[in-house]
């Protein structure tokens, strides 16, 4: 018996909508001064962060992700039933299993969608973005939701000033669809990992290596652990290298970009990368002062900020870049198409 196979359709993929959500409760630097040995001046000088949003008890990553997805779809009038796949980038899933994407699918009412989670820490969103784009470019799907969401407060030791001042909670979502005639959409990307950096930023407890026990809890192994100096040095070098790689491969330089949207880990890292790319601060989206580092959510949150502030418009050439635990590195070049 012979089979008649349909030819695979190759199309370009684009971001056609953005939505973002942060929980309403603020945790300011003044609040942290009462919790740990730190100060507003110390935090702002070293990170650029003034406040961050954190969830109330019982609010999970799927809740933030669902709200961001609703806002994303509402912006362009797409019903959840039209979504065919959902990818959630997160390191703080509601639970080990099922995947947070399953919970989002149910809460959203996306009854025709399948989905899964992707773990790449702060590079999770750019990685998930490319996976979603390939589902569209292959012809398999026409509407894919890509969400970056994390409740970092759930894995934060609020007696450790080296980490608790940095992170916040939030979510951002984008809709990926095929380009229309004349549109360019997602142009190119560069991803890499360096597993030797896994010792510098991790949460050691709770996995198969160190299953949860009274001992792992007592040793605070279920919180974020970070070697700040090692992470900073790697991030400063690799974020700019990844960005330059994508630009050079496409015959571009920083001045050709209308907008640079970096992962919001540290303001000094962001400005160092922009300077190396030859870009002025006015073309760089920075909102770390309001949200802190929301891990997988930072880039889509920054996209929403760019839209709200009128700093990005259809036809603009945009670069995304990130560095995260793993170490993971990612950069994406795209044409803004809405």
One Martini backbone bead per residue (centre of mass of N, CA, C, O) as a GRO file, in nm:
protein
  338
    1UNK     BB    1   0.093   0.037   0.026
    2UNK     BB    2   0.053   0.363  -0.060
    3UNK     BB    3   0.157   0.696   0.013
    4UNK     BB    4   0.017   1.027   0.036
    5UNK     BB    5   0.208   1.305   0.073
    6UNK     BB    6   0.229   1.605   0.203
    7UNK     BB    7   0.374   1.884   0.153
    8UNK     BB    8   0.595   2.085   0.300
    9UNK     BB    9   0.547   2.396   0.438
   10UNK     BB   10   0.727   2.699   0.380
   11UNK     BB   11   0.752   2.958   0.623
   12UNK     BB   12   0.722   3.250   0.784
   13UNK     BB   13   0.769   3.390   1.104
   14UNK     BB   14   0.573   3.574   1.356
   15UNK     BB   15   0.497   3.835   1.560
   16UNK     BB   16   0.142   3.931   1.642
   17UNK     BB   17   0.167   3.936   1.969
   18UNK     BB   18   0.132   4.090   2.305
   19UNK     BB   19   0.162   3.988   2.658
   20UNK     BB   20   0.128   4.105   3.007
   21UNK     BB   21   0.213   4.004   3.359
   22UNK     BB   22   0.175   4.125   3.698
   23UNK     BB   23   0.162   4.128   4.012
   24UNK     BB   24   0.045   4.372   4.238
   25UNK     BB   25   0.265   4.314   4.437
   26UNK     BB   26   0.508   4.494   4.610
   27UNK     BB   27   0.880   4.492   4.623
   28UNK     BB   28   1.085   4.692   4.774
   29UNK     BB   29   1.376   4.813   4.887
   30UNK     BB   30   1.255   4.900   5.158
   31UNK     BB   31   1.150   4.620   5.231
   32UNK     BB   32   1.431   4.473   5.223
   33UNK     BB   33   1.564   4.636   5.456
   34UNK     BB   34   1.372   4.468   5.670
   35UNK     BB   35   1.494   4.163   5.584
   36UNK     BB   36   1.789   4.264   5.498
   37UNK     BB   37   2.128   4.343   5.444
   38UNK     BB   38   2.040   4.645   5.297
   39UNK     BB   39   1.997   4.888   5.020
   40UNK     BB   40   1.893   5.097   4.788
   41UNK     BB   41   2.170   5.191   4.691
   42UNK     BB   42   2.299   4.911   4.653
   43UNK     BB   43   2.095   4.798   4.446
   44UNK     BB   44   2.099   5.019   4.229
   45UNK     BB   45   2.406   5.024   4.170
   46UNK     BB   46   2.424   4.698   4.093
   47UNK     BB   47   2.123   4.668   3.916
   48UNK     BB   48   1.867   4.895   3.890
   49UNK     BB   49   1.674   4.820   4.122
   50UNK     BB   50   1.357   4.919   4.298
   51UNK     BB   51   1.142   4.695   4.202
   52UNK     BB   52   0.901   4.424   4.259
   53UNK     BB   53   0.698   4.151   4.180
   54UNK     BB   54   0.468   3.954   4.388
   55UNK     BB   55   0.307   3.696   4.502
   56UNK     BB   56   0.060   3.544   4.640
   57UNK     BB   57  -0.060   3.306   4.807
   58UNK     BB   58  -0.140   3.054   4.553
   59UNK     BB   59   0.023   3.177   4.323
   60UNK     BB   60   0.108   3.077   3.998
   61UNK     BB   61   0.254   3.043   3.698
   62UNK     BB   62  -0.011   2.974   3.542
   63UNK     BB   63  -0.157   3.236   3.616
   64UNK     BB   64   0.032   3.436   3.477
   65UNK     BB   65   0.034   3.302   3.195
   66UNK     BB   66  -0.271   3.322   3.138
   67UNK     BB   67  -0.296   3.630   3.153
   68UNK     BB   68  -0.094   3.695   2.928
   69UNK     BB   69  -0.243   3.533   2.708
   70UNK     BB   70  -0.509   3.689   2.712
   71UNK     BB   71  -0.384   3.962   2.630
   72UNK     BB   72  -0.262   3.871   2.365
   73UNK     BB   73  -0.530   3.778   2.225
   74UNK     BB   74  -0.704   4.037   2.268
   75UNK     BB   75  -0.537   4.233   2.090
   76UNK     BB   76  -0.634   4.035   1.814
   77UNK     BB   77  -0.897   3.854   1.848
   78UNK     BB   78  -0.822   3.569   1.972
   79UNK     BB   79  -0.921   3.256   2.026
   80UNK     BB   80  -0.824   2.990   2.215
   81UNK     BB   81  -0.936   2.770   2.006
   82UNK     BB   82  -0.702   2.852   1.785
   83UNK     BB   83  -0.493   2.718   1.941
   84UNK     BB   84  -0.227   2.460   1.883
   85UNK     BB   85   0.015   2.573   2.074
   86UNK     BB   86   0.208   2.544   2.392
   87UNK     BB   87   0.483   2.735   2.530
   88UNK     BB   88   0.663   2.705   2.843
   89UNK     BB   89   0.884   2.916   2.999
   90UNK     BB   90   1.045   2.759   3.289
   91UNK     BB   91   1.166   2.719   3.654
   92UNK     BB   92   0.852   2.746   3.793
   93UNK     BB   93   0.664   2.522   3.816
   94UNK     BB   94   0.393   2.417   3.976
   95UNK     BB   95   0.511   2.130   3.897
   96UNK     BB   96   0.677   1.868   3.785
   97UNK     BB   97   0.391   1.730   3.734
   98UNK     BB   98   0.258   1.867   3.509
   99UNK     BB   99   0.275   2.075   3.278
  100UNK     BB  100   0.209   2.406   3.262
  101UNK     BB  101   0.079   2.398   2.979
  102UNK     BB  102  -0.165   2.229   3.069
  103UNK     BB  103  -0.282   2.440   3.266
  104UNK     BB  104  -0.312   2.668   3.061
  105UNK     BB  105  -0.496   2.527   2.862
  106UNK     BB  106  -0.731   2.500   3.065
  107UNK     BB  107  -0.761   2.800   3.166
  108UNK     BB  108  -0.792   2.916   2.866
  109UNK     BB  109  -0.947   2.716   2.657
  110UNK     BB  110  -0.740   2.541   2.463
  111UNK     BB  111  -0.886   2.268   2.319
  112UNK     BB  112  -0.665   2.239   2.052
  113UNK     BB  113  -0.409   2.215   2.236
  114UNK     BB  114  -0.076   2.165   2.272
  115UNK     BB  115   0.210   2.095   2.508
  116UNK     BB  116   0.503   2.251   2.678
  117UNK     BB  117   0.802   2.267   2.847
  118UNK     BB  118   1.085   2.502   2.899
  119UNK     BB  119   1.435   2.478   3.011
  120UNK     BB  120   1.651   2.802   3.024
  121UNK     BB  121   1.580   3.016   3.194
  122UNK     BB  122   1.665   3.331   3.079
  123UNK     BB  123   1.652   3.176   2.779
  124UNK     BB  124   1.365   3.055   2.740
  125UNK     BB  125   1.221   3.243   2.543
  126UNK     BB  126   1.407   3.233   2.290
  127UNK     BB  127   1.386   2.927   2.264
  128UNK     BB  128   1.074   2.905   2.240
  129UNK     BB  129   1.047   3.090   1.997
  130UNK     BB  130   1.191   2.896   1.795
  131UNK     BB  131   1.007   2.655   1.829
  132UNK     BB  132   0.747   2.799   1.744
  133UNK     BB  133   0.848   2.889   1.465
  134UNK     BB  134   0.897   2.599   1.351
  135UNK     BB  135   0.601   2.510   1.360
  136UNK     BB  136   0.522   2.722   1.144
  137UNK     BB  137   0.743   2.682   0.917
  138UNK     BB  138   0.653   2.374   0.864
  139UNK     BB  139   0.316   2.384   0.866
  140UNK     BB  140   0.177   2.266   1.129
  141UNK     BB  141   0.117   2.572   1.225
  142UNK     BB  142  -0.062   2.902   1.289
  143UNK     BB  143  -0.097   2.894   1.620
  144UNK     BB  144   0.139   3.008   1.869
  145UNK     BB  145   0.219   2.991   2.208
  146UNK     BB  146   0.454   3.201   2.386
  147UNK     BB  147   0.584   3.157   2.723
  148UNK     BB  148   0.705   3.365   2.992
  149UNK     BB  149   0.737   3.222   3.331
  150UNK     BB  150   0.781   3.341   3.683
  151UNK     BB  151   0.816   3.238   4.042
  152UNK     BB  152   1.082   3.335   4.220
  153UNK     BB  153   0.973   3.359   4.517
  154UNK     BB  154   0.954   3.035   4.552
  155UNK     BB  155   1.306   3.028   4.533
  156UNK     BB  156   1.363   3.234   4.774
  157UNK     BB  157   1.611   3.372   4.991
  158UNK     BB  158   1.535   3.628   5.233
  159UNK     BB  159   1.856   3.604   5.358
  160UNK     BB  160   1.979   3.653   5.059
  161UNK     BB  161   2.114   3.935   4.915
  162UNK     BB  162   2.235   3.818   4.638
  163UNK     BB  163   1.923   3.733   4.536
  164UNK     BB  164   1.654   3.875   4.653
  165UNK     BB  165   1.702   4.160   4.495
  166UNK     BB  166   1.661   4.057   4.187
  167UNK     BB  167   1.385   3.907   4.196
  168UNK     BB  168   1.078   3.835   4.012
  169UNK     BB  169   0.739   3.839   3.899
  170UNK     BB  170   0.618   3.696   3.577
  171UNK     BB  171   0.463   3.757   3.239
  172UNK     BB  172   0.489   3.651   2.885
  173UNK     BB  173   0.331   3.681   2.553
  174UNK     BB  174   0.320   3.519   2.227
  175UNK     BB  175   0.223   3.526   1.888
  176UNK     BB  176   0.252   3.278   1.635
  177UNK     BB  177   0.273   3.342   1.280
  178UNK     BB  178   0.236   3.377   0.965
  179UNK     BB  179   0.339   3.544   0.717
  180UNK     BB  180   0.283   3.789   0.511
  181UNK     BB  181   0.303   3.955   0.243
  182UNK     BB  182   0.619   4.126   0.289
  183UNK     BB  183   0.710   3.978   0.532
  184UNK     BB  184   0.965   3.864   0.773
  185UNK     BB  185   1.022   3.847   1.074
  186UNK     BB  186   1.205   3.592   1.155
  187UNK     BB  187   1.551   3.573   1.081
  188UNK     BB  188   1.752   3.502   1.339
  189UNK     BB  189   1.986   3.283   1.530
  190UNK     BB  190   2.166   3.230   1.858
  191UNK     BB  191   2.279   2.935   2.025
  192UNK     BB  192   2.406   2.837   2.359
  193UNK     BB  193   2.609   2.619   2.571
  194UNK     BB  194   2.761   2.600   2.920
  195UNK     BB  195   2.786   2.348   3.152
  196UNK     BB  196   3.018   2.458   3.342
  197UNK     BB  197   2.806   2.683   3.469
  198UNK     BB  198   2.614   2.519   3.666
  199UNK     BB  199   2.766   2.597   3.945
  200UNK     BB  200   2.682   2.922   3.941
  201UNK     BB  201   2.363   2.846   3.865
  202UNK     BB  202   2.119   2.716   4.098
  203UNK     BB  203   1.898   2.433   4.208
  204UNK     BB  204   1.991   2.152   4.384
  205UNK     BB  205   1.706   2.078   4.473
  206UNK     BB  206   1.449   1.820   4.369
  207UNK     BB  207   1.592   1.619   4.208
  208UNK     BB  208   1.761   1.326   4.126
  209UNK     BB  209   2.020   1.404   4.286
  210UNK     BB  210   1.830   1.581   4.515
  211UNK     BB  211   1.604   1.479   4.678
  212UNK     BB  212   1.358   1.541   4.885
  213UNK     BB  213   1.450   1.639   5.218
  214UNK     BB  214   1.524   1.742   5.522
  215UNK     BB  215   1.818   1.808   5.443
  216UNK     BB  216   1.765   1.990   5.191
  217UNK     BB  217   1.598   2.197   5.341
  218UNK     BB  218   1.803   2.276   5.564
  219UNK     BB  219   2.023   2.351   5.324
  220UNK     BB  220   1.880   2.528   5.104
  221UNK     BB  221   1.836   2.360   4.808
  222UNK     BB  222   1.546   2.523   4.714
  223UNK     BB  223   1.728   2.753   4.622
  224UNK     BB  224   1.895   2.999   4.492
  225UNK     BB  225   2.225   2.971   4.349
  226UNK     BB  226   2.506   3.216   4.344
  227UNK     BB  227   2.782   3.334   4.143
  228UNK     BB  228   2.801   3.651   4.072
  229UNK     BB  229   3.078   3.692   3.933
  230UNK     BB  230   3.060   3.466   3.719
  231UNK     BB  231   2.796   3.557   3.588
  232UNK     BB  232   2.876   3.843   3.506
  233UNK     BB  233   3.117   3.778   3.321
  234UNK     BB  234   2.964   3.600   3.123
  235UNK     BB  235   2.734   3.796   3.043
  236UNK     BB  236   2.901   4.030   2.928
  237UNK     BB  237   3.030   3.856   2.703
  238UNK     BB  238   2.789   3.674   2.571
  239UNK     BB  239   2.572   3.875   2.490
  240UNK     BB  240   2.744   4.030   2.284
  241UNK     BB  241   2.840   3.793   2.111
  242UNK     BB  242   2.563   3.696   2.016
  243UNK     BB  243   2.471   3.960   1.890
  244UNK     BB  244   2.710   3.990   1.690
  245UNK     BB  245   2.669   3.728   1.535
  246UNK     BB  246   2.392   3.794   1.411
  247UNK     BB  247   2.466   4.060   1.276
  248UNK     BB  248   2.708   3.969   1.101
  249UNK     BB  249   2.552   3.741   0.944
  250UNK     BB  250   2.355   4.005   0.834
  251UNK     BB  251   2.516   4.276   0.782
  252UNK     BB  252   2.521   4.415   1.076
  253UNK     BB  253   2.461   4.675   1.314
  254UNK     BB  254   2.350   4.840   1.582
  255UNK     BB  255   2.251   5.100   1.410
  256UNK     BB  256   2.026   4.923   1.251
  257UNK     BB  257   1.863   4.936   1.500
  258UNK     BB  258   1.564   5.023   1.672
  259UNK     BB  259   1.585   4.769   1.884
  260UNK     BB  260   1.685   4.660   2.217
  261UNK     BB  261   1.604   4.337   2.384
  262UNK     BB  262   1.700   4.249   2.687
  263UNK     BB  263   1.783   4.087   2.943
  264UNK     BB  264   1.683   4.154   3.294
  265UNK     BB  265   1.951   4.136   3.517
  266UNK     BB  266   2.142   4.400   3.456
  267UNK     BB  267   2.221   4.717   3.384
  268UNK     BB  268   2.527   4.688   3.329
  269UNK     BB  269   2.502   4.465   3.117
  270UNK     BB  270   2.324   4.616   2.917
  271UNK     BB  271   2.514   4.865   2.867
  272UNK     BB  272   2.760   4.705   2.777
  273UNK     BB  273   2.629   4.579   2.528
  274UNK     BB  274   2.541   4.838   2.385
  275UNK     BB  275   2.824   4.960   2.359
  276UNK     BB  276   2.946   4.728   2.187
  277UNK     BB  277   2.714   4.783   1.957
  278UNK     BB  278   2.675   5.105   1.929
  279UNK     BB  279   2.450   5.191   2.140
  280UNK     BB  280   2.205   5.374   2.266
  281UNK     BB  281   1.982   5.398   2.526
  282UNK     BB  282   1.727   5.484   2.350
  283UNK     BB  283   1.742   5.175   2.202
  284UNK     BB  284   1.692   5.057   2.494
  285UNK     BB  285   1.526   4.825   2.687
  286UNK     BB  286   1.440   4.934   3.030
  287UNK     BB  287   1.271   4.761   3.332
  288UNK     BB  288   1.424   4.666   3.597
  289UNK     BB  289   1.328   4.881   3.806
  290UNK     BB  290   1.018   4.746   3.813
  291UNK     BB  291   1.083   4.401   3.798
  292UNK     BB  292   1.338   4.283   3.758
  293UNK     BB  293   1.416   3.941   3.755
  294UNK     BB  294   1.191   3.720   3.558
  295UNK     BB  295   1.348   3.559   3.362
  296UNK     BB  296   1.148   3.438   3.115
  297UNK     BB  297   0.983   3.731   3.121
  298UNK     BB  298   1.158   3.980   3.038
  299UNK     BB  299   1.126   4.011   2.727
  300UNK     BB  300   0.813   4.030   2.699
  301UNK     BB  301   0.792   4.265   2.897
  302UNK     BB  302   0.969   4.457   2.721
  303UNK     BB  303   0.788   4.456   2.478
  304UNK     BB  304   0.547   4.586   2.620
  305UNK     BB  305   0.696   4.844   2.696
  306UNK     BB  306   0.763   4.937   2.408
  307UNK     BB  307   0.469   4.970   2.323
  308UNK     BB  308   0.367   5.165   2.547
  309UNK     BB  309   0.612   5.383   2.465
  310UNK     BB  310   0.653   5.392   2.145
  311UNK     BB  311   0.942   5.219   2.056
  312UNK     BB  312   0.763   5.038   1.856
  313UNK     BB  313   0.726   4.928   1.508
  314UNK     BB  314   0.641   4.858   1.212
  315UNK     BB  315   0.954   4.743   1.063
  316UNK     BB  316   1.134   4.694   1.286
  317UNK     BB  317   1.454   4.629   1.403
  318UNK     BB  318   1.516   4.346   1.624
  319UNK     BB  319   1.690   4.261   1.935
  320UNK     BB  320   1.765   3.969   2.113
  321UNK     BB  321   1.901   3.893   2.453
  322UNK     BB  322   2.073   3.621   2.643
  323UNK     BB  323   2.143   3.499   2.985
  324UNK     BB  324   2.178   3.180   3.164
  325UNK     BB  325   2.135   2.913   3.317
  326UNK     BB  326   2.399   2.634   3.246
  327UNK     BB  327   2.479   2.794   3.030
  328UNK     BB  328   2.277   3.031   2.853
  329UNK     BB  329   2.238   3.140   2.503
  330UNK     BB  330   2.074   3.426   2.327
  331UNK     BB  331   1.973   3.531   1.983
  332UNK     BB  332   1.741   3.761   1.809
  333UNK     BB  333   1.624   3.834   1.482
  334UNK     BB  334   1.375   4.091   1.391
  335UNK     BB  335   1.066   4.181   1.248
  336UNK     BB  336   0.828   4.404   1.310
  337UNK     BB  337   0.459   4.308   1.241
  338UNK     BB  338   0.252   4.529   1.443
   0.00000   0.00000   0.00000
